[in-house]
Amino acid sequence: MRVAELANPSRFLRAANLAIPWLGGATVLLFAFALYRAMLAPDDYQQGATVKIMFLHVPSAWLGMLCWALMTVAALGTLVWRHPLADVAAKAAAPLGAAFTLLCLVTGSLWGRPEWGTYWVWDARLTSELILFLLYLSVIALWRTVEDASRAARAVAILTIVGAIDLPIIKFSVDWWNTLHQGASVFRLGGSTIHPAILVPLLLMAAAFTLLFMTLLLAATRNEILRRRVRTLRLLQASAAG
Amino acid sequence: MPATAHIDFIVAAYAAGLIVIVALIAWVTLDYRLQRRILAELERQGLSRRSTTLRDASQAVREDV
């Protein structure tokens, strides 16, 4: 099946029904292996055992940003190509992105208290990440506020594209400003500064989180298609009765 | 630094991770069951996306996916 054929919601549903159990199983297996490797990882010479919080914090931060990037592509799909599934997928993705960004903020605070002596500072990285979380909440609120789905989709698409400005700010905040948050240490010119004993479990956890996100996104998109079918049937029922 | 230093923060972080993941899985699973149940109920009432009556009325609805 070609990707373009998935633009048809019925075909998408059939493909999702097939893929979700397999993706779910693969997610469980990868999480089990990644957690096993994470628990065996040695303590960091500076952070001690709290480095294990990074195995949750870093993947959730990446996913929070990846999800908004995907929503931005979907927003272009809504505004430019009028793809029938673009706004469906974007709407399904927003709560997932919000959840992973919240997890990033919570685990970051729990790491910050023992390492920095505080749960929170108004540092550029932390503040721009908080803004991303608020943007997610804005998108969810906008979907719920505008009753007409096609109008809501256009408004959300514009907000999503404007909000994408926050992504490079999050990424480069540690370079542009003097922040308490550490600089890039995984993806950087000159290679990672993290020892493989910690880097490998970190990347495994990131892969497991990404697989979980893909599974949840497929499932949430399927739910949104079904919800719109319910809405359509109810409108038709009301129209036929009237 | 002892291996168990700040263990409470580590446990709290993993508990937060578990809560978020379980909540997301519960959300998509329960929502799926709810939508399927409502669709089945509507079909029991004789409504379907391919029924003749509804096809006539479907001109009025543009957002059918």
Interface residues (C-beta under 8 A of the other chain):
Chain A: P9 D43 G48 A49 T50 K52 I53 L56 H57 S60 P84 L85 V88 P95 L96 A99 F100 L102 L103 V106 T107 L110 W111 R113 P114 A149 S150 L212 L216 A219 A220 R222 N223 I225 L226 R227 R228 R229 V230 R231 T232 L233 R234 L235 L236 Q237 S239 A240
Chain B: M1 P2 A3 T4 A5 H6 I7 F9 I10 A12 A13 Y14 A16 G17 V20 I21 A23 L24 I25 W27 V28 T29 D31 Y32 Q35 R36 I38 L39 L42 Q45 L47 S48 R49 T53 L54 A57 S58 A60 V61 R62 E63 D64 V65
